[in-house]
Amino acid sequence: MSRMVSRGPLREGEAVVFVDRKEREYLKRLEKGKKFSIRGGRILLEEVVGREEGTLVQSSLNESFLVFRPTLAQLVPNLPRIAQVIYPKDLGPILIWGDIFPGATVIEAGVGPGALTICLLRAVGPEGRLISYEIREDFAQMARDNIGSYYGSAAHWTLKIEDITQHLEERDVDRILLDLPEPWQVTDKAWEALRPGGVLLSYLPTVIQVKSLVDSLREHRGFARIETMESLMRFWHLKGLSVRPEHRMVAHTGFITVARRLAEK
């Protein structure tokens, strides 16, 4: 069972997020026999296991923390990583515009620390299938560790240490998501792998890369409804009579490009 959908009292082995008085977040696992070091203080395992979410706990320095199971929006930015993570503001549009549904067969390429992988596993559900391609073993191992620690058992997940530009062999898949620097190298293989009407989605940091991808999709003539977008998110400060936008915002992080696979070229 996924560790991310647990209910009831907090249990040993679960991931939790501690929130301090300044709303800073600290992601931890409730591991047996371990003490948590937080801001110079310590919190004992037995002080957390068995409590309800939303409980206030104190460290050995008498600093108070709220403890919750992390939402996806809390989990993703706090995941251990050696590669850049796709942030929550982009994960939502990726799932919606990629039309990821329960039971879908989905391919992703470029797993990084596994943030998108976790979202996809939740979205396709145990009746679906997710095949992930990653060319770097260290990134793949980080994703395995994060999936195991913060998602749980995932029998519907296959991770391949292969270059998708050379080894994309699946057929009749519903969705392909590419987090690669040169996704246009996959255009032909993606068309062959997708079913008619299937969705190809790419996530890219620069508009020059986007142009190369869109040019490739149009020249291929096997894709339609090609759209590119970005998401900008601005939080607001509300305290007493002070109501204003936050001074800092999560602006550009990446471009999302989607296209539908045609039945014939």
N, C-alpha and C positions, 0 to 999 in steps of 0.2 A: 504494500500500500504506500502511496505517496506520503512523505512526511509533511507535505505542504497543505494537506487538506484535513489535518487532525482537528478534532474538537474536544471540548472538555478540559480537565486539568492538564497542565503541562507535564510532559512525560520525558523520561530519560531518553537521550538520543535525538531529541527534536532540536531544530534550530529556533533560536529566539533572538529578538532584538531588544536591547536595553536602550532606553531613551532618557537622557539627563535633563536637568532643568532648563538648559538652553536648547533643547530639542535635537541635540547631537545623538547619532545612532551608533550602536556597537553590536555587530552581529556575532553571536556565539553559539556553540553547540552544547547541549546539556549532557556532557560526557561524565561517566561514572568516575568518582574519585578525584575529579579535577576541581581546582579553584579558578575562578575567573579573575584576571587582573584587569581592572578598569580604572583609568585615571589615577593610578598610584595606589588604589585600594583593592580589596579582594571581596568576592562574593562566593559563598559556598554553594555547591550543587544542591544540598538538602534544603537550602533556603528558597529554592526556585521550583524544584520538582514537586508536583502535586498541587501547586497553586493555580488559580485561574488567571487567564490573560487580563491585563489591565491592573495587576497587582503592583503595589509599590514595595520595592526592596531596598535595603541599605547596604552599602559597602562597609568594609572595616574602618573607613574614614568618615562614616556617618553621612556619606553622600547618597541621596535618594535617586532611584532609577525606576521608571515604569518598565514593565516587561510584557512583551507581546510576541505571538508568532508573527513573523514578518509577512507583510503583503508583498506581492511582486514588486511594487514600486519601492519598497524598502529593501528587499533582498538584492535586486539587481545592482544598484550602485555600491553595495557593500560586499559583493562576492570577491573572494580571493582571485587575483588575476595577474597575469603577466602580459596580457594583451588588452587593447582598448575594448571596453564593453559598449554594447548598444544600449542607450539610455531609455528609461521607461517612456518618455515622450515620443520616441520613435517606435518602440515595441508595440504600442497600441495601434497606431496606423498600419504597421506591417501586418498585424494579425487581421485587421479589418479589410484593408485593400488587397491583401493576399488571400482573403476569404478562406481562412483556415477553419475547417469544420470537423466535428467529431467523426471519426472513421476515415478521414482522408489519408491518402498516401502522399507524404511530403518528403522532398529532398532539400537539404540545406548544404551549403558549401561555405567553409570558413567558420569554425565553431567558436574560436576565441576562448573565453572563460566559460562559455555555456549558457549565457543569459538568454539568448534567443532560443536555444535548445530547450531550456526549461519551459519557456512560454509555449513552444510548439508541442512539447510532450503533453502539457496540460490541455491544449486546445484540441489535439487529435484524439486524446483519450486512449484507453487501453485497447479499444476496438480499431484504432488507426495504426499507422506505421510511420516512423520517422527514420530516414536514412541520412546520416551526416557524413560529409566528406571533409577531411582536414589533412593538409599536406605536412604539417609539422607535428612531430610526436610530442614535443613538450606542451603545445597547445592542447593536443588531444588528451594528454594525461591530466592537465588542469581541468578540462571539461568533465572527464570521467570522475575526478575527485569531487567536483562541485555538484554534479548530478547525484552521485552517491550520498553526499553529505546533506544537500539541501532540497533534493527532490525525492530520492529513494529508489526503490526497485523500478526498473523501466524495461520490461521484457519487450516492449514494442519499439525499442530504440536500437539501431545498428550504427556503429561508428566505424568508418573506413579510413585508414591512413593511406590515402591515395590522392592523386591530382585529378580533379574532376574534369579538367580539360582533356585528359587522356583516357579516363576510365569510367565515364558515365555509361553504365550498361543497363540500368533499369528502363522499363517501358510501361506505358499506360499509367503514369503517375499523375496525380491531381495538381500538385503545386511544386514549383522549384524556387527556392530563395537563395540568392547569391550575395554573400558578403565578401567579395573578392575585388582586388584592385583592377583587374582587366576582365570583366564578365563577358565582354564581346567575344572572347575566345571560346565561350560555351554556347553561343547562339545556335549553331547547327545541331550540336548534341542535345541541347535543351528541347529543341523542336521535335527531335526524334524520341525523346524520353517522355514528353508530355502527351497526355490524351488530348483529342480535339476539345477546345474550350478551356483547357487548363491554363493556369496563371503562372507567368514568370515574373518574379519580383527581384529587383536588385537594390542594394543599399550602397551608396557611394558618397565620399566626402567632398568631391570637387565637381563643378559643372563641366569642366573639360572632359572628365571621365564619362559623365552623363551623356555628353554629345557623341562621344565615340560609341557608346552603347546604343543609343537611339538610332544613329546612322546605321549601325550593324543590323538592328532589328528591321529597319525599313528596307534596307538593301536585300535582306533575306527574303522578304515578301511572305513569310509564314506566320507573321504576327500582326494583330490589329489592336485598336484601342490602347495605343501606347501613351501613357501619361506619366509626368514627372511632378513631384511635389516635395515640399519640405514642411516641417512642423516647428512652430515657435511657441514656447511656453513661458508665460509670465505669472509669477505668484504675486499675491497682494498682502500688504501689511495692514492688519486691523488691530488696533489697540486703543481703546477708549474712543476719543474723537479723531485720532490719527488714522485716516483711511487713505492709503496711497499705494501705488505699485511698489514692489520691492526695488531697491536700487540696482540689484543684479538680476539677470534673467537667463534662462537656458535658451539661447538663441540658436544659430545654425549649428547642427551637428552632422547632418548628412541629408542626401537626396534619396528619395524613394521613387523608383521607376517601375511601373507595372505594365504588362502586356498580356493579351490573350492569344493562345495558340489557335491558328486556323486549321481547318480540316485538310486543306490542300494548299500547296505553295503556288 
